[in-house]
Amino acid sequence: MSLQTTIEADYKQAFKASQRPTISALRMLKSAIKNREIEVGRELTDEETMAVVTREVKRRREAAAQYQAGGRADLAAHEESDIGVYSRYLPAQLTDAELEALVTAAVAETSARGASDFGSVMGTVMAKVKGRVDGAKVQAAVRRALGA
């Protein structure tokens, strides 16, 4: 079953159960997926759909942080609720130890010597983690590994 089919089935189930927060979150997710399909002019693959879900989670995290900074805990809680719904469609997140191991392997693989090799190491790691860890965490781990 494709990721979009799963999302649609979960939406229908939430609708039947009258779970308003879940309905709202899934409706926004379906809209983001549909907008991306219109942009590319075809149906999305599961990998592309996962990229949309990842992007939406990142947007919600940024919005929650902004709401917290502005003293709007109620709105931040709503964003966190959406993140909880969207996270069901993402692969299991990497632990810090797993990320460090991948970065160490990428440094060895690319024969990186310092900060000038940052881009090649980032590219190698990001290709391997695809949606399983936030890019900012990868960036911090690569900087630590390269001593930059």
N, CA, C and O atoms as CSV, one atom per row, in Angstrom:
chain,resi,resn,atom,element,x,y,z
A,1,MET,N,N,0.841,-1.165,0.000
A,1,MET,CA,C,0.000,0.000,0.000
A,1,MET,C,C,0.894,1.239,0.000
A,1,MET,O,O,1.851,1.316,0.770
A,2,SER,N,N,0.588,2.192,-0.850
A,2,SER,CA,C,1.411,3.395,-0.945
A,2,SER,C,C,1.174,4.294,0.269
A,2,SER,O,O,0.178,4.156,0.980
A,3,LEU,N,N,2.096,5.200,0.485
A,3,LEU,CA,C,2.003,6.128,1.609
A,3,LEU,C,C,0.767,7.010,1.485
A,3,LEU,O,O,0.087,7.274,2.476
A,4,GLN,N,N,0.477,7.465,0.270
A,4,GLN,CA,C,-0.706,8.303,0.069
A,4,GLN,C,C,-1.985,7.530,0.367
A,4,GLN,O,O,-2.928,8.090,0.926
A,5,THR,N,N,-2.030,6.264,0.007
A,5,THR,CA,C,-3.189,5.418,0.295
A,5,THR,C,C,-3.366,5.261,1.803
A,5,THR,O,O,-4.487,5.300,2.311
A,6,THR,N,N,-2.266,5.085,2.505
A,6,THR,CA,C,-2.305,4.967,3.958
A,6,THR,C,C,-2.829,6.250,4.597
A,6,THR,O,O,-3.656,6.208,5.507
A,7,ILE,N,N,-2.339,7.388,4.113
A,7,ILE,CA,C,-2.794,8.672,4.642
A,7,ILE,C,C,-4.288,8.851,4.395
A,7,ILE,O,O,-5.021,9.295,5.279
A,8,GLU,N,N,-4.731,8.507,3.203
A,8,GLU,CA,C,-6.149,8.623,2.865
A,8,GLU,C,C,-7.000,7.712,3.752
A,8,GLU,O,O,-8.061,8.121,4.223
A,9,ALA,N,N,-6.539,6.486,3.979
A,9,ALA,CA,C,-7.278,5.545,4.828
A,9,ALA,C,C,-7.350,6.060,6.270
A,9,ALA,O,O,-8.390,5.955,6.919
A,10,ASP,N,N,-6.249,6.612,6.761
A,10,ASP,CA,C,-6.234,7.167,8.117
A,10,ASP,C,C,-7.158,8.380,8.220
A,10,ASP,O,O,-7.814,8.584,9.242
A,11,TYR,N,N,-7.204,9.176,7.164
A,11,TYR,CA,C,-8.092,10.345,7.136
A,11,TYR,C,C,-9.541,9.892,7.234
A,11,TYR,O,O,-10.316,10.447,8.012
A,12,LYS,N,N,-9.907,8.892,6.452
A,12,LYS,CA,C,-11.286,8.383,6.472
A,12,LYS,C,C,-11.637,7.810,7.841
A,12,LYS,O,O,-12.739,8.019,8.347
A,13,GLN,N,N,-10.697,7.092,8.432
A,13,GLN,CA,C,-10.924,6.509,9.740
A,13,GLN,C,C,-11.101,7.609,10.795
A,13,GLN,O,O,-11.992,7.514,11.640
A,14,ALA,N,N,-10.270,8.642,10.754
A,14,ALA,CA,C,-10.388,9.754,11.694
A,14,ALA,C,C,-11.710,10.489,11.496
A,14,ALA,O,O,-12.329,10.942,12.459
A,15,PHE,N,N,-12.132,10.601,10.250
A,15,PHE,CA,C,-13.391,11.277,9.941
A,15,PHE,C,C,-14.568,10.502,10.533
A,15,PHE,O,O,-15.474,11.090,11.124
A,16,LYS,N,N,-14.546,9.193,10.372
A,16,LYS,CA,C,-15.623,8.353,10.907
A,16,LYS,C,C,-15.658,8.404,12.435
A,16,LYS,O,O,-16.727,8.329,13.041
A,17,ALA,N,N,-14.486,8.531,13.050
A,17,ALA,CA,C,-14.387,8.567,14.506
A,17,ALA,C,C,-14.530,9.986,15.062
A,17,ALA,O,O,-14.460,10.180,16.276
A,18,SER,N,N,-14.726,10.965,14.199
A,18,SER,CA,C,-14.879,12.379,14.589
A,18,SER,C,C,-13.694,12.897,15.403
A,18,SER,O,O,-13.877,13.588,16.405
A,19,GLN,N,N,-12.504,12.567,14.975
A,19,GLN,CA,C,-11.283,13.035,15.631
A,19,GLN,C,C,-10.842,14.334,14.959
A,19,GLN,O,O,-10.004,14.318,14.057
A,20,ARG,N,N,-11.398,15.439,15.394
A,20,ARG,CA,C,-11.196,16.722,14.726
A,20,ARG,C,C,-9.732,17.139,14.568
A,20,ARG,O,O,-9.352,17.554,13.473
A,21,PRO,N,N,-8.893,17.050,15.603
A,21,PRO,CA,C,-7.491,17.462,15.407
A,21,PRO,C,C,-6.771,16.628,14.342
A,21,PRO,O,O,-5.992,17.155,13.548
A,22,THR,N,N,-7.042,15.331,14.338
A,22,THR,CA,C,-6.412,14.445,13.355
A,22,THR,C,C,-6.935,14.740,11.961
A,22,THR,O,O,-6.169,14.755,10.998
A,23,ILE,N,N,-8.238,14.976,11.851
A,23,ILE,CA,C,-8.834,15.314,10.560
A,23,ILE,C,C,-8.189,16.570,10.004
A,23,ILE,O,O,-7.809,16.617,8.834
A,24,SER,N,N,-8.069,17.581,10.838
A,24,SER,CA,C,-7.487,18.852,10.411
A,24,SER,C,C,-6.038,18.675,9.946
A,24,SER,O,O,-5.645,19.188,8.899
A,25,ALA,N,N,-5.252,17.941,10.739
A,25,ALA,CA,C,-3.842,17.731,10.401
A,25,ALA,C,C,-3.711,16.957,9.089
A,25,ALA,O,O,-2.915,17.328,8.226
A,26,LEU,N,N,-4.484,15.890,8.936
A,26,LEU,CA,C,-4.391,15.083,7.720
A,26,LEU,C,C,-4.920,15.839,6.505
A,26,LEU,O,O,-4.425,15.651,5.393
A,27,ARG,N,N,-5.908,16.678,6.705
A,27,ARG,CA,C,-6.419,17.486,5.593
A,27,ARG,C,C,-5.327,18.432,5.091
A,27,ARG,O,O,-5.148,18.597,3.884
A,28,MET,N,N,-4.599,19.052,6.023
A,28,MET,CA,C,-3.501,19.940,5.615
A,28,MET,C,C,-2.380,19.165,4.927
A,28,MET,O,O,-1.784,19.651,3.966
A,29,LEU,N,N,-2.097,17.963,5.420
A,29,LEU,CA,C,-1.057,17.136,4.812
A,29,LEU,C,C,-1.456,16.714,3.402
A,29,LEU,O,O,-0.649,16.778,2.474
A,30,LYS,N,N,-2.699,16.287,3.249
A,30,LYS,CA,C,-3.181,15.895,1.920
A,30,LYS,C,C,-3.114,17.079,0.957
A,30,LYS,O,O,-2.790,16.909,-0.219
A,31,SER,N,N,-3.415,18.259,1.449
A,31,SER,CA,C,-3.353,19.462,0.619
A,31,SER,C,C,-1.914,19.748,0.178
A,31,SER,O,O,-1.671,20.084,-0.981
A,32,ALA,N,N,-0.966,19.614,1.105
A,32,ALA,CA,C,0.443,19.839,0.759
A,32,ALA,C,C,0.911,18.831,-0.284
A,32,ALA,O,O,1.663,19.175,-1.196
A,33,ILE,N,N,0.463,17.581,-0.144
A,33,ILE,CA,C,0.836,16.546,-1.121
A,33,ILE,C,C,0.234,16.880,-2.480
A,33,ILE,O,O,0.914,16.786,-3.502
A,34,LYS,N,N,-1.026,17.265,-2.495
A,34,LYS,CA,C,-1.706,17.602,-3.755
A,34,LYS,C,C,-1.022,18.803,-4.429
A,34,LYS,O,O,-0.836,18.817,-5.646
A,35,ASN,N,N,-0.653,19.803,-3.628
A,35,ASN,CA,C,0.040,20.967,-4.193
A,35,ASN,C,C,1.367,20.564,-4.827
A,35,ASN,O,O,1.734,21.070,-5.887
A,36,ARG,N,N,2.078,19.656,-4.178
A,36,ARG,CA,C,3.356,19.192,-4.740
A,36,ARG,C,C,3.129,18.418,-6.028
A,36,ARG,O,O,3.915,18.531,-6.968
A,37,GLU,N,N,2.049,17.624,-6.080
A,37,GLU,CA,C,1.726,16.896,-7.306
A,37,GLU,C,C,1.423,17.866,-8.445
A,37,GLU,O,O,1.815,17.623,-9.586
A,38,ILE,N,N,0.742,18.940,-8.147
A,38,ILE,CA,C,0.448,19.945,-9.172
A,38,ILE,C,C,1.742,20.588,-9.660
A,38,ILE,O,O,1.902,20.840,-10.854
A,39,GLU,N,N,2.674,20.855,-8.726
A,39,GLU,CA,C,3.958,21.453,-9.102
A,39,GLU,C,C,4.737,20.562,-10.065
A,39,GLU,O,O,5.285,21.041,-11.058
A,40,VAL,N,N,4.784,19.266,-9.768
A,40,VAL,CA,C,5.581,18.360,-10.600
A,40,VAL,C,C,4.792,17.804,-11.778
A,40,VAL,O,O,5.381,17.267,-12.716
A,41,GLY,N,N,3.472,17.923,-11.743
A,41,GLY,CA,C,2.653,17.505,-12.871
A,41,GLY,C,C,2.399,16.012,-12.978
A,41,GLY,O,O,2.079,15.509,-14.056
A,42,ARG,N,N,2.540,15.295,-11.857
A,42,ARG,CA,C,2.286,13.849,-11.847
A,42,ARG,C,C,2.065,13.407,-10.410
A,42,ARG,O,O,2.245,14.179,-9.468
A,43,GLU,N,N,1.668,12.142,-10.260
A,43,GLU,CA,C,1.491,11.597,-8.915
A,43,GLU,C,C,2.862,11.382,-8.270
A,43,GLU,O,O,3.814,10.987,-8.943
A,44,LEU,N,N,2.957,11.641,-6.984
A,44,LEU,CA,C,4.224,11.505,-6.279
A,44,LEU,C,C,4.528,10.053,-5.942
A,44,LEU,O,O,3.624,9.249,-5.713
A,45,THR,N,N,5.804,9.736,-5.916
A,45,THR,CA,C,6.243,8.427,-5.444
A,45,THR,C,C,6.200,8.448,-3.914
A,45,THR,O,O,6.025,9.505,-3.308
A,46,ASP,N,N,6.358,7.297,-3.303
A,46,ASP,CA,C,6.373,7.234,-1.842
A,46,ASP,C,C,7.523,8.061,-1.264
A,46,ASP,O,O,7.371,8.709,-0.229
A,47,GLU,N,N,8.661,8.033,-1.933
A,47,GLU,CA,C,9.823,8.801,-1.467
A,47,GLU,C,C,9.531,10.306,-1.534
A,47,GLU,O,O,9.875,11.048,-0.614
A,48,GLU,N,N,8.907,10.748,-2.609
A,48,GLU,CA,C,8.561,12.162,-2.745
A,48,GLU,C,C,7.480,12.563,-1.737
A,48,GLU,O,O,7.503,13.668,-1.195
A,49,THR,N,N,6.544,11.659,-1.496
A,49,THR,CA,C,5.508,11.924,-0.500
A,49,THR,C,C,6.134,12.040,0.879
A,49,THR,O,O,5.755,12.905,1.668
A,50,MET,N,N,7.087,11.176,1.169
A,50,MET,CA,C,7.773,11.243,2.454
A,50,MET,C,C,8.531,12.555,2.597
A,50,MET,O,O,8.611,13.107,3.694
A,51,ALA,N,N,9.089,13.059,1.497
A,51,ALA,CA,C,9.783,14.341,1.538
A,51,ALA,C,C,8.802,15.465,1.882
A,51,ALA,O,O,9.155,16.393,2.610
A,52,VAL,N,N,7.584,15.387,1.366
A,52,VAL,CA,C,6.558,16.387,1.686
A,52,VAL,C,C,6.201,16.303,3.166
A,52,VAL,O,O,6.083,17.331,3.833
A,53,VAL,N,N,6.031,15.092,3.681
A,53,VAL,CA,C,5.700,14.914,5.098
A,53,VAL,C,C,6.834,15.469,5.958
A,53,VAL,O,O,6.584,16.160,6.945
A,54,THR,N,N,8.065,15.174,5.591
A,54,THR,CA,C,9.224,15.672,6.330
A,54,THR,C,C,9.248,17.193,6.334
A,54,THR,O,O,9.506,17.810,7.368
A,55,ARG,N,N,8.983,17.797,5.186
A,55,ARG,CA,C,8.962,19.257,5.083
A,55,ARG,C,C,7.862,19.852,5.967
A,55,ARG,O,O,8.070,20.878,6.615
A,56,GLU,N,N,6.712,19.216,5.991
A,56,GLU,CA,C,5.602,19.704,6.813
A,56,GLU,C,C,5.918,19.586,8.304
A,56,GLU,O,O,5.558,20.465,9.086
A,57,VAL,N,N,6.586,18.509,8.697
A,57,VAL,CA,C,6.993,18.357,10.096
A,57,VAL,C,C,7.968,19.464,10.466
A,57,VAL,O,O,7.869,20.053,11.542
A,58,LYS,N,N,8.903,19.745,9.579
A,58,LYS,CA,C,9.879,20.800,9.839
A,58,LYS,C,C,9.177,22.147,9.976
A,58,LYS,O,O,9.513,22.929,10.866
A,59,ARG,N,N,8.219,22.424,9.117
A,59,ARG,CA,C,7.462,23.680,9.205
A,59,ARG,C,C,6.725,23.786,10.527
A,59,ARG,O,O,6.696,24.850,11.147
A,60,ARG,N,N,6.129,22.678,10.958
A,60,ARG,CA,C,5.385,22.696,12.216
A,60,ARG,C,C,6.318,22.916,13.405
A,60,ARG,O,O,5.967,23.624,14.350
A,61,ARG,N,N,7.509,22.309,13.359
A,61,ARG,CA,C,8.478,22.512,14.447
A,61,ARG,C,C,8.904,23.971,14.521
A,61,ARG,O,O,8.989,24.550,15.603
A,62,GLU,N,N,9.172,24.557,13.358
A,62,GLU,CA,C,9.569,25.967,13.335
A,62,GLU,C,C,8.444,26.861,13.845
A,62,GLU,O,O,8.689,27.807,14.593
A,63,ALA,N,N,7.219,26.563,13.445
A,63,ALA,CA,C,6.074,27.353,13.893
A,63,ALA,C,C,5.877,27.205,15.400
A,63,ALA,O,O,5.598,28.189,16.085
A,64,ALA,N,N,6.020,25.990,15.919
A,64,ALA,CA,C,5.862,25.767,17.356
A,64,ALA,C,C,6.908,26.556,18.140
A,64,ALA,O,O,6.605,27.143,19.179
A,65,ALA,N,N,8.133,26.566,17.634
A,65,ALA,CA,C,9.195,27.325,18.302
A,65,ALA,C,C,8.874,28.811,18.302
A,65,ALA,O,O,9.093,29.492,19.304
A,66,GLN,N,N,8.360,29.318,17.196
A,66,GLN,CA,C,7.992,30.730,17.113
A,66,GLN,C,C,6.845,31.055,18.073
A,66,GLN,O,O,6.862,32.087,18.744
A,67,TYR,N,N,5.867,30.180,18.130
A,67,TYR,CA,C,4.741,30.392,19.042
A,67,TYR,C,C,5.202,30.372,20.497
A,67,TYR,O,O,4.746,31.181,21.306
A,68,GLN,N,N,6.102,29.450,20.831
A,68,GLN,CA,C,6.630,29.394,22.201
A,68,GLN,C,C,7.372,30.681,22.538
A,68,GLN,O,O,7.216,31.237,23.625
A,69,ALA,N,N,8.183,31.146,21.585
A,69,ALA,CA,C,8.936,32.378,21.805
A,69,ALA,C,C,8.000,33.579,21.969
A,69,ALA,O,O,8.319,34.529,22.684
A,70,GLY,N,N,6.857,33.528,21.309
A,70,GLY,CA,C,5.883,34.618,21.390
A,70,GLY,C,C,4.896,34.467,22.533
A,70,GLY,O,O,3.983,35.280,22.675
A,71,GLY,N,N,5.069,33.430,23.354
A,71,GLY,CA,C,4.194,33.251,24.490
A,71,GLY,C,C,2.837,32.662,24.153
A,71,GLY,O,O,1.886,32.825,24.918
A,72,ARG,N,N,2.731,31.986,23.032
A,72,ARG,CA,C,1.457,31.379,22.618
A,72,ARG,C,C,1.550,29.865,22.733
A,72,ARG,O,O,1.638,29.157,21.729
A,73,ALA,N,N,1.530,29.383,23.956
A,73,ALA,CA,C,1.660,27.949,24.215
A,73,ALA,C,C,0.506,27.161,23.609
A,73,ALA,O,O,0.686,26.009,23.214
A,74,ASP,N,N,-0.676,27.767,23.532
A,74,ASP,CA,C,-1.834,27.075,22.963
A,74,ASP,C,C,-1.614,26.752,21.493
A,74,ASP,O,O,-1.907,25.644,21.046
A,75,LEU,N,N,-1.100,27.716,20.747
A,75,LEU,CA,C,-0.837,27.486,19.321
A,75,LEU,C,C,0.345,26.541,19.124
A,75,LEU,O,O,0.355,25.737,18.192
A,76,ALA,N,N,1.332,26.640,19.999
A,76,ALA,CA,C,2.480,25.727,19.926
A,76,ALA,C,C,2.011,24.295,20.169
A,76,ALA,O,O,2.486,23.368,19.514
A,77,ALA,N,N,1.086,24.110,21.104
A,77,ALA,CA,C,0.561,22.769,21.391
A,77,ALA,C,C,-0.187,22.213,20.178
A,77,ALA,O,O,-0.121,21.015,19.903
A,78,HIS,N,N,-0.893,23.074,19.459
A,78,HIS,CA,C,-1.597,22.642,18.246
A,78,HIS,C,C,-0.597,22.161,17.191
A,78,HIS,O,O,-0.813,21.133,16.548
A,79,GLU,N,N,0.486,22.898,17.018
A,79,GLU,CA,C,1.520,22.498,16.055
A,79,GLU,C,C,2.157,21.178,16.472
A,79,GLU,O,O,2.415,20.317,15.631
A,80,GLU,N,N,2.410,21.016,17.765
A,80,GLU,CA,C,2.994,19.766,18.265
A,80,GLU,C,C,2.039,18.588,18.031
A,80,GLU,O,O,2.474,17.471,17.749
A,81,SER,N,N,0.759,18.849,18.149
A,81,SER,CA,C,-0.243,17.815,17.876
A,81,SER,C,C,-0.171,17.377,16.410
A,81,SER,O,O,-0.226,16.186,16.106
A,82,ASP,N,N,-0.047,18.347,15.516
A,82,ASP,CA,C,0.087,18.029,14.093
A,82,ASP,C,C,1.353,17.207,13.833
A,82,ASP,O,O,1.339,16.266,13.040
A,83,ILE,N,N,2.432,17.569,14.500
A,83,ILE,CA,C,3.688,16.829,14.346
A,83,ILE,C,C,3.491,15.376,14.761
A,83,ILE,O,O,4.011,14.467,14.115
A,84,GLY,N,N,2.746,15.158,15.832
A,84,GLY,CA,C,2.468,13.807,16.291
A,84,GLY,C,C,1.723,12.989,15.249
A,84,GLY,O,O,1.997,11.803,15.068
A,85,VAL,N,N,0.779,13.628,14.565
A,85,VAL,CA,C,0.027,12.935,13.511
A,85,VAL,C,C,0.945,12.630,12.333
A,85,VAL,O,O,0.938,11.511,11.819
A,86,TYR,N,N,1.727,13.603,11.903
A,86,TYR,CA,C,2.581,13.430,10.728
A,86,TYR,C,C,3.704,12.426,10.974
A,86,TYR,O,O,4.132,11.736,10.049
A,87,SER,N,N,4.177,12.342,12.200
A,87,SER,CA,C,5.304,11.462,12.518
A,87,SER,C,C,4.991,9.993,12.274
A,87,SER,O,O,5.903,9.182,12.112
A,88,ARG,N,N,3.713,9.645,12.247
A,88,ARG,CA,C,3.334,8.254,11.976
A,88,ARG,C,C,3.752,7.824,10.574
A,88,ARG,O,O,3.892,6.630,10.311
A,89,TYR,N,N,3.951,8.772,9.684
A,89,TYR,CA,C,4.247,8.459,8.284
A,89,TYR,C,C,5.727,8.572,7.962
A,89,TYR,O,O,6.130,8.382,6.814
A,90,LEU,N,N,6.533,8.876,8.955
A,90,LEU,CA,C,7.977,8.986,8.752
A,90,LEU,C,C,8.667,7.719,9.242
A,90,LEU,O,O,8.163,7.042,10.138
A,91,PRO,N,N,9.818,7.397,8.658
A,91,PRO,CA,C,10.566,6.237,9.161
A,91,PRO,C,C,11.094,6.534,10.561
A,91,PRO,O,O,11.142,7.692,10.977
A,92,ALA,N,N,11.483,5.505,11.274
A,92,ALA,CA,C,12.027,5.674,12.621
A,92,ALA,C,C,13.242,6.595,12.562
A,92,ALA,O,O,14.089,6.472,11.677
A,93,GLN,N,N,13.311,7.507,13.506
A,93,GLN,CA,C,14.392,8.475,13.547
A,93,GLN,C,C,15.679,7.826,14.064
A,93,GLN,O,O,15.643,6.922,14.899
A,94,LEU,N,N,16.804,8.301,13.556
A,94,LEU,CA,C,18.102,7.775,13.977
A,94,LEU,C,C,18.456,8.290,15.368
A,94,LEU,O,O,18.102,9.411,15.734
A,95,THR,N,N,19.145,7.475,16.127
A,95,THR,CA,C,19.660,7.930,17.418
A,95,THR,C,C,20.926,8.747,17.163
A,95,THR,O,O,21.483,8.728,16.065
A,96,ASP,N,N,21.365,9.459,18.190
A,96,ASP,CA,C,22.582,10.257,18.049
A,96,ASP,C,C,23.795,9.372,17.765
A,96,ASP,O,O,24.674,9.748,16.990
A,97,ALA,N,N,23.840,8.207,18.390
A,97,ALA,CA,C,24.969,7.289,18.174
A,97,ALA,C,C,24.982,6.781,16.729
A,97,ALA,O,O,26.042,6.688,16.110
A,98,GLU,N,N,23.797,6.454,16.194
A,98,GLU,CA,C,23.721,5.985,14.809
A,98,GLU,C,C,24.145,7.094,13.845
A,98,GLU,O,O,24.838,6.841,12.860
A,99,LEU,N,N,23.727,8.308,14.137
A,99,LEU,CA,C,24.101,9.446,13.289
A,99,LEU,C,C,25.606,9.662,13.327
A,99,LEU,O,O,26.229,9.873,12.287
A,100,GLU,N,N,26.190,9.609,14.510
A,100,GLU,CA,C,27.639,9.796,14.640
A,100,GLU,C,C,28.387,8.719,13.856
A,100,GLU,O,O,29.407,9.004,13.229
A,101,ALA,N,N,27.887,7.491,13.889
A,101,ALA,CA,C,28.537,6.397,13.151
A,101,ALA,C,C,28.460,6.645,11.646
A,101,ALA,O,O,29.432,6.419,10.925
A,102,LEU,N,N,27.293,7.114,11.172
A,102,LEU,CA,C,27.152,7.422,9.742
A,102,LEU,C,C,28.072,8.567,9.327
A,102,LEU,O,O,28.671,8.524,8.252
A,103,VAL,N,N,28.185,9.578,10.166
A,103,VAL,CA,C,29.060,10.713,9.846
A,103,VAL,C,C,30.509,10.270,9.811
A,103,VAL,O,O,31.254,10.660,8.912
A,104,THR,N,N,30.917,9.465,10.773
A,104,THR,CA,C,32.292,8.959,10.808
A,104,THR,C,C,32.595,8.143,9.553
A,104,THR,O,O,33.664,8.278,8.957
A,105,ALA,N,N,31.651,7.301,9.161
A,105,ALA,CA,C,31.831,6.497,7.943
A,105,ALA,C,C,31.906,7.388,6.707
A,105,ALA,O,O,32.696,7.126,5.801
A,106,ALA,N,N,31.082,8.445,6.665
A,106,ALA,CA,C,31.088,9.345,5.513
A,106,ALA,C,C,32.392,10.130,5.431
A,106,ALA,O,O,32.901,10.375,4.338
A,107,VAL,N,N,32.929,10.522,6.571
A,107,VAL,CA,C,34.221,11.230,6.590
A,107,VAL,C,C,35.306,10.320,6.023
A,107,VAL,O,O,36.138,10.757,5.229
A,108,ALA,N,N,35.294,9.059,6.432
A,108,ALA,CA,C,36.288,8.105,5.920
A,108,ALA,C,C,36.069,7.835,4.439
A,108,ALA,O,O,37.025,7.747,3.669
A,109,GLU,N,N,34.815,7.705,4.047
A,109,GLU,CA,C,34.479,7.399,2.652
A,109,GLU,C,C,34.905,8.508,1.701
A,109,GLU,O,O,35.376,8.241,0.596
A,110,THR,N,N,34.738,9.750,2.133
A,110,THR,CA,C,35.070,10.888,1.269
A,110,THR,C,C,36.503,11.380,1.472
A,110,THR,O,O,36.949,12.314,0.805
A,111,SER,N,N,37.215,10.743,2.394
A,111,SER,CA,C,38.590,11.155,2.736
A,111,SER,C,C,38.642,12.628,3.108
A,111,SER,O,O,39.553,13.348,2.701
A,112,ALA,N,N,37.664,13.067,3.881
A,112,ALA,CA,C,37.583,14.469,4.298
A,112,ALA,C,C,38.708,14.789,5.269
A,112,ALA,O,O,39.047,13.996,6.148
A,113,ARG,N,N,39.274,15.973,5.084
A,113,ARG,CA,C,40.391,16.399,5.919
A,113,ARG,C,C,40.040,17.591,6.804
A,113,ARG,O,O,40.678,17.800,7.836
A,114,GLY,N,N,39.040,18.372,6.417
A,114,GLY,CA,C,38.731,19.558,7.209
A,114,GLY,C,C,37.441,20.208,6.750
A,114,GLY,O,O,36.632,19.609,6.041
A,115,ALA,N,N,37.271,21.452,7.175
A,115,ALA,CA,C,36.040,22.192,6.904
A,115,ALA,C,C,35.773,22.367,5.410
A,115,ALA,O,O,34.619,22.508,5.005
A,116,SER,N,N,36.802,22.359,4.603
A,116,SER,CA,C,36.610,22.532,3.154
A,116,SER,C,C,35.879,21.345,2.523
A,116,SER,O,O,35.330,21.463,1.427
A,117,ASP,N,N,35.873,20.221,3.203
A,117,ASP,CA,C,35.196,19.021,2.699
A,117,ASP,C,C,33.779,18.864,3.261
A,117,ASP,O,O,33.150,17.819,3.092
A,118,PHE,N,N,33.288,19.902,3.926
A,118,PHE,CA,C,31.976,19.855,4.582
A,118,PHE,C,C,30.864,19.450,3.614
A,118,PHE,O,O,30.046,18.590,3.943
A,119,GLY,N,N,30.823,20.048,2.444
A,119,GLY,CA,C,29.754,19.790,1.479
A,119,GLY,C,C,29.710,18.354,1.012
A,119,GLY,O,O,28.631,17.772,0.895
A,120,SER,N,N,30.859,17.777,0.745
A,120,SER,CA,C,30.876,16.396,0.259
A,120,SER,C,C,30.432,15.422,1.357
A,120,SER,O,O,29.734,14.448,1.076
A,121,VAL,N,N,30.832,15.683,2.598
A,121,VAL,CA,C,30.418,14.821,3.703
A,121,VAL,C,C,28.912,14.964,3.943
A,121,VAL,O,O,28.218,13.967,4.141
A,122,MET,N,N,28.409,16.197,3.925
A,122,MET,CA,C,26.972,16.437,4.111
A,122,MET,C,C,26.165,15.707,3.042
A,122,MET,O,O,25.164,15.059,3.349
A,123,GLY,N,N,26.597,15.812,1.795
A,123,GLY,CA,C,25.898,15.156,0.701
A,123,GLY,C,C,25.842,13.652,0.872
A,123,GLY,O,O,24.812,13.025,0.624
A,124,THR,N,N,26.952,13.080,1.296
A,124,THR,CA,C,27.019,11.635,1.504
A,124,THR,C,C,26.090,11.196,2.638
A,124,THR,O,O,25.363,10.211,2.505
A,125,VAL,N,N,26.118,11.926,3.746
A,125,VAL,CA,C,25.290,11.558,4.898
A,125,VAL,C,C,23.807,11.763,4.583
A,125,VAL,O,O,22.988,10.894,4.883
A,126,MET,N,N,23.459,12.885,3.990
A,126,MET,CA,C,22.047,13.182,3.715
A,126,MET,C,C,21.444,12.163,2.748
A,126,MET,O,O,20.258,11.846,2.839
A,127,ALA,N,N,22.252,11.654,1.830
A,127,ALA,CA,C,21.753,10.631,0.905
A,127,ALA,C,C,21.411,9.340,1.650
A,127,ALA,O,O,20.522,8.597,1.233
A,128,LYS,N,N,22.108,9.078,2.735
A,128,LYS,CA,C,21.879,7.852,3.491
A,128,LYS,C,C,20.750,7.971,4.514
A,128,LYS,O,O,20.107,6.972,4.838
A,129,VAL,N,N,20.502,9.170,5.024
A,129,VAL,CA,C,19.526,9.302,6.113
A,129,VAL,C,C,18.118,9.653,5.654
A,129,VAL,O,O,17.163,9.344,6.367
A,130,LYS,N,N,17.949,10.272,4.517
A,130,LYS,CA,C,16.658,10.622,3.920
A,130,LYS,C,C,15.453,10.552,4.847
A,130,LYS,O,O,14.788,9.519,4.931
A,131,GLY,N,N,15.175,11.633,5.532
A,131,GLY,CA,C,13.976,11.727,6.342
A,131,GLY,C,C,14.051,11.076,7.709
A,131,GLY,O,O,13.081,11.115,8.465
A,132,ARG,N,N,15.183,10.479,8.040
A,132,ARG,CA,C,15.290,9.803,9.324
A,132,ARG,C,C,15.945,10.658,10.390
A,132,ARG,O,O,16.045,10.241,11.543
A,133,VAL,N,N,16.393,11.854,10.019
A,133,VAL,CA,C,16.989,12.776,10.983
A,133,VAL,C,C,16.933,14.186,10.389
A,133,VAL,O,O,16.993,14.363,9.172
A,134,ASP,N,N,16.820,15.166,11.254
A,134,ASP,CA,C,16.749,16.557,10.828
A,134,ASP,C,C,18.097,17.006,10.265
A,134,ASP,O,O,19.150,16.651,10.796
A,135,GLY,N,N,18.056,17.779,9.201
A,135,GLY,CA,C,19.270,18.260,8.547
A,135,GLY,C,C,20.165,19.072,9.469
A,135,GLY,O,O,21.389,19.027,9.345
A,136,ALA,N,N,19.563,19.814,10.396
A,136,ALA,CA,C,20.349,20.623,11.330
A,136,ALA,C,C,21.181,19.733,12.248
A,136,ALA,O,O,22.313,20.079,12.586
A,137,LYS,N,N,20.628,18.586,12.654
A,137,LYS,CA,C,21.389,17.653,13.488
A,137,LYS,C,C,22.547,17.057,12.695
A,137,LYS,O,O,23.639,16.868,13.230
A,138,VAL,N,N,22.303,16.762,11.417
A,138,VAL,CA,C,23.359,16.220,10.567
A,138,VAL,C,C,24.467,17.263,10.415
A,138,VAL,O,O,25.652,16.949,10.527
A,139,GLN,N,N,24.065,18.490,10.163
A,139,GLN,CA,C,25.029,19.572,9.983
A,139,GLN,C,C,25.911,19.725,11.226
A,139,GLN,O,O,27.130,19.860,11.115
A,140,ALA,N,N,25.290,19.704,12.408
A,140,ALA,CA,C,26.054,19.843,13.650
A,140,ALA,C,C,27.016,18.668,13.833
A,140,ALA,O,O,28.157,18.858,14.254
A,141,ALA,N,N,26.560,17.471,13.521
A,141,ALA,CA,C,27.413,16.278,13.674
A,141,ALA,C,C,28.594,16.323,12.700
A,141,ALA,O,O,29.713,15.962,13.064
A,142,VAL,N,N,28.345,16.766,11.467
A,142,VAL,CA,C,29.427,16.866,10.475
A,142,VAL,C,C,30.430,17.928,10.909
A,142,VAL,O,O,31.638,17.719,10.799
A,143,ARG,N,N,29.947,19.052,11.395
A,143,ARG,CA,C,30.865,20.117,11.877
A,143,ARG,C,C,31.736,19.602,13.025
A,143,ARG,O,O,32.935,19.877,13.066
A,144,ARG,N,N,31.138,18.862,13.949
A,144,ARG,CA,C,31.927,18.293,15.051
A,144,ARG,C,C,32.982,17.330,14.532
A,144,ARG,O,O,34.130,17.354,14.973
A,145,ALA,N,N,32.581,16.478,13.587
A,145,ALA,CA,C,33.504,15.463,13.045
A,145,ALA,C,C,34.670,16.105,12.294
A,145,ALA,O,O,35.795,15.603,12.322
A,146,LEU,N,N,34.383,17.221,11.622
A,146,LEU,CA,C,35.437,17.877,10.832
A,146,LEU,C,C,36.176,18.938,11.635
A,146,LEU,O,O,37.127,19.543,11.141
A,147,GLY,N,N,35.745,19.161,12.859
A,147,GLY,CA,C,36.411,20.159,13.704
A,147,GLY,C,C,36.201,21.565,13.219
A,147,GLY,O,O,37.048,22.432,13.433
A,148,ALA,N,N,35.051,21.812,12.549
A,148,ALA,CA,C,34.777,23.145,12.012
A,148,ALA,C,C,33.864,23.918,12.923
A,148,ALA,O,O,33.524,25.065,12.630
